[in-house]
Amino acid sequence: MQNSVKRSVRQSVFLRAVVATLLIVVTVAAAFRFKAAGQQPNQQPNQPSNQQATPTPRPAITMVSPEDAAREMNNPRSKWFREAKYGLFIHWGLYAIPAGTWKGQQIPGIGEWIMNRAKVPVKEYEQLAAQFNPVKFNAEEWAQMAQDAGMKYLTITSKHHDGFAMFKSEASKYNIFDATPFKRDPLKELQAACAKRGIKLCFYYSQAQDWHEPNGAGNTWDFGPDDQKDFDQYLRNKALPQVREILTQYGQLGMIWFDTPRLMNEQRAEQFTKMVRELQPDCLINGRLGGKGDYRSTGDNRIPDQVVPGVWEVPATINDTWGYKSYDDHWKQPADIVFKLVDIASKGGNYLLNVGPTAEGVIPQPSQDILRKVGQWLKVNGEAVYGAGPTPFGQEFGKLSETQKDQRGQPVFEQAKEWRVTTKPGRLYIHLFTWPKEFALEGLKGKVTKAYLLADSKALKFSQSDGKLVVQLPDKAPGELASVIRLDVSGVNP
Ligand code: JFZ
């Protein structure tokens, strides 16, 4: 509600009065409810400060039928992806040159949208290509960083909405090989560097929005409204031929990550699906093509509140932009990223975390340092993440507020952040984000035969009776970031 309140306040004094009245009503009502429940208004457990704002109305993820969830889970094509859990997203293109500033003006919003947000005419934006010379680009270093970070796949923008291809393309000369002084194909170089390290290479491709093309979706400032365009002409002449190129010239791809399916329909999506299946039957299709994909994405940076069945991924920023912005230093810290990675894994999803390299071809040092810290944690605790399944519990996620409602009148979810659980057959992994004297767990089926911290492998004392397990912990946590207890459980699969 805070955001909408902010907006309203700007809009008019009248609205301000309405909002103030509403707030008073809500506060009074809330106080009554607290009283009825015998609580004080400030007794809200586990409410981290960054969760105060009411969630935006869009849902975290599209729910699917149990049949579709099972189809996703049983798809042999997605096996590597379901196990990988953690990938590196890279948004890199001409937008790294302006880096968030156009003609001396800082342009609000995500960096890769600068052409759209500043309504830069194609003729002007195109000129960036002549300056694009990322001589510090080193595919080996990028792939090595992904590996050090513990990321199992790498998804890079082969073409974003600005229409500029980051690979050598016959279908359009508006590409990094033909239109820049760089004259190299970074995707080709990444193919080799990723293959060497067993990292799955995946390409983002903006199939619908293409602000460079008169018939592509999105550029209304040069080319007028989308509904008057010959969108199929654009698909035929650029998008489909370029997707064919990326499918045929870079070896086996892990997936193509399509995005923002404006103007797409089933029949248009089908042309892409058919091409991917014919040329690379093992290549995954993400959920933003405009038809049914192999798995689903949440909204950007949106983590669901509970376990979500099926195969899904949270695309997320490490600061507040995808494409590089010189003045965005709002970095998520390693502890936060570890929490989000575990939180997502414990709900059954993947985490695709983004970096935005500079126009010189460098991944900003702060993001490298942060990701490597998380990578060190994964070296010790990766067994509890890679290939791990979701929690059999759920009480650890928090609960619906009895008092706070969002804009739609739905109760706000109060997230708890003390612990999370991931699973493997015969094993439970308890990730602790605070350090209690002992850890107690209710509702555990099966008999615990062994308990120890992944960090030091020393056996922990525990007792189990009436479905309640209590594990004794040493005085100090073994590491700076989350500590993981491994429980070996016999009898039933946890
Ligand atoms: C899209 C792009 O427009 C953006 O530039 C970036 O590449 C991002 C990863 O994807 O933005 C979206 C797309 C979908 C949602 C939100 C932002 N969504 O479904 O909530």
Residues whose N, C-alpha, C, O or C-beta is under 5 A from the ligand:
A	BS01	JFZ	E112 D259 T298 G299 D300 P315 W322
